[in-house]
Amino acid sequence: MTDHDALAAASRRERELYAELVAAYETLGRVLGDAPEACDMDALMAAQARADVAAAALRAVSATVAPVRLAGEPVSAAIRADWEASAALAADAAARNATLVQLASAGRDATGARLARLATDRRAQAAYGRAAARRLVLADARA
């Protein structure tokens, strides 16, 4: 395999991996949906694992592609087309990732607020229970 063939294969693989990352982020967005605090955790973990695998593979492929791209060496039209497609997919992945961070933060905040309400309810119930017990003691004392 020539250097050109290896670069062409790596460039195609990079494009495929960015497409996979975009698809994984799209799935994560659907799983988180409008209620990220109530999402399907198994589906969330599967989609996150899919994104992690694609990102790790992208890091490996970049070792082949990045030095040539950064050096500005001339490449074939097919390789250039793969790089352009990869760049567009990378931008899409970055935008989806930013949206996912916002969704996850909203879910975290909603869960925190729900936990705070539960703690308040628990304290109120405890106080009510103590007050009810005092009333029973007072009623018994009067009897």
C-alpha positions in Angstrom: 0.0 0.0 0.0 1.4 3.4 -1.0 1.5 6.4 1.2 -1.3 7.9 -1.0 -3.4 4.8 -0.6 -2.9 4.8 3.2 -3.8 8.5 3.3 -6.9 7.9 1.2 -8.0 5.1 3.4 -7.4 7.0 6.6 -9.3 10.1 5.1 -12.3 7.9 4.2 -12.2 6.3 7.6 -12.1 9.8 9.3 -15.2 10.8 7.3 -17.0 7.6 8.3 -16.0 8.1 12.0 -17.3 11.7 12.0 -20.6 10.5 10.5 -20.7 7.8 13.2 -20.0 10.4 15.9 -22.8 12.7 14.5 -25.2 9.7 14.5 -24.2 8.8 18.1 -24.8 12.4 19.2 -28.2 12.5 17.4 -29.2 9.3 19.3 -28.0 10.9 22.6 -30.1 13.9 21.9 -33.2 11.7 21.3 -32.6 9.8 24.5 -32.2 12.9 26.5 -35.2 14.5 24.8 -37.3 17.0 26.6 -36.9 15.4 30.0 -33.2 14.5 30.4 -33.7 13.8 34.1 -36.1 10.9 33.2 -34.2 9.3 30.3 -33.6 5.6 29.6 -30.2 5.1 31.2 -29.4 1.9 29.3 -30.0 3.7 26.0 -28.0 6.7 27.2 -25.1 4.5 28.2 -25.2 2.6 24.8 -25.2 5.9 22.8 -22.4 7.3 25.0 -20.3 4.2 24.4 -20.9 4.5 20.7 -19.8 8.1 20.8 -16.7 7.2 22.9 -15.7 4.4 20.4 -16.0 6.8 17.5 -14.0 9.5 19.3 -11.2 7.1 20.2 -11.0 5.8 16.6 -10.9 9.4 15.4 -7.9 10.2 17.6 -6.1 7.2 16.1 -6.9 8.2 12.5 -5.8 11.7 13.1 -2.2 10.5 13.6 -2.2 9.6 9.9 -4.3 12.4 8.5 -3.4 15.5 10.6 0.3 15.8 9.7 -0.4 15.8 6.0 -3.3 18.1 6.3 -1.4 20.6 8.5 1.6 20.5 6.3 -0.5 21.7 3.4 0.9 19.1 1.0 -1.0 18.6 -2.3 -3.5 15.7 -2.2 -5.9 14.1 -4.7 -9.4 15.5 -5.2 -10.9 12.4 -3.6 -8.8 13.0 -0.4 -9.6 16.7 -0.4 -13.4 15.8 -0.7 -13.1 13.4 2.2 -11.4 16.2 4.3 -14.1 18.7 3.4 -16.8 16.2 4.3 -15.0 15.5 7.5 -14.8 19.1 8.4 -18.5 19.6 7.8 -19.3 16.6 9.9 -16.9 17.7 12.6 -18.7 21.1 12.8 -22.0 19.3 13.0 -20.7 17.0 15.8 -19.4 20.0 17.7 -22.7 21.8 17.5 -24.6 18.6 18.6 -22.1 18.1 21.5 -22.8 21.7 22.7 -26.5 21.0 22.6 -26.0 17.7 24.5 -24.0 19.6 27.2 -27.0 22.0 27.6 -29.5 19.1 27.8 -27.4 17.2 30.3 -27.0 20.4 32.4 -30.7 21.0 32.3 -31.3 17.4 33.4 -28.8 17.8 36.3 -30.5 21.0 37.4 -33.9 19.5 37.2 -32.8 16.5 39.2 -31.2 18.8 41.8 -34.4 20.8 42.1 -36.4 17.6 42.5 -34.1 16.4 45.2 -34.3 19.7 47.0 -38.2 19.5 46.9 -38.0 16.0 48.3 -35.8 17.1 51.1 -38.1 20.0 51.9 -41.1 17.6 51.9 -39.3 15.2 54.1 -38.5 18.0 56.7 -42.1 19.2 56.5 -43.4 15.7 57.1 -41.0 15.2 60.1 -42.1 18.6 61.6 -45.8 17.7 61.1 -45.1 14.3 62.8 -43.5 16.0 65.8 -46.3 18.5 66.0 -48.9 15.8 65.9 -47.1 13.9 68.6 -47.1 17.0 70.8 -50.8 17.4 70.3 -51.4 13.8 71.4 -49.3 14.4 74.5 -51.2 17.5 75.3 -54.5 15.8 74.7 -53.5 12.9 77.0 -52.4 15.4 79.7 -55.7 17.1 79.6 -57.7 13.9 79.8 
